Amino acid sequence: MKHTRQLNHLVPLATIVILLAGAATAEQSTIKLKSGKEVKVVKVGPVYGQGMKKLAVELQYETELKVSDLATLRKEADQVWEVFRPDVEKANEKTAIVSAVEKRPPGVITRSEGYNFVFEKQADGAWHCLDDK
């Protein structure tokens, strides 16, 4: 029985490893949204805080939208979250970030904006976006 429990813990760990491995090739990864639109994945991986404490897992993607149009951006981020959430749940994570970054214009010196949507798993198992207060 103990052996079975240890194997069950390997599944979430394996999911995180797969997510992290995907980060190395994220330049070529895309996510197809429910709307049919595809967005480019910039990176996937853990987010660490002070003292190297893991705070969350993050999926950062490139958007064609402007961060200033927060309502439209949120609709897109919710669709990204729908795709990302099953992996977050399999990894038994409690906090996840969907980070939208504006597509960078070509050139040597560029600037782009971004916005982080933070999702937390509640005691009842439901996910809540901190933007929803």
ABEGO torsion letter per residue (X at the ends): XAAAAAAAAAAAAAAAAAAAAAAAAAAABBBBBAAGBBBBBABBEBBBBBGGBBABBBBBBBBABBAABAAAAAAAAAAAAAAAAAAAAAAGBABBBBBBBBBBBBEABBBBBBBBBBBBBBAAGBBBBAAAX
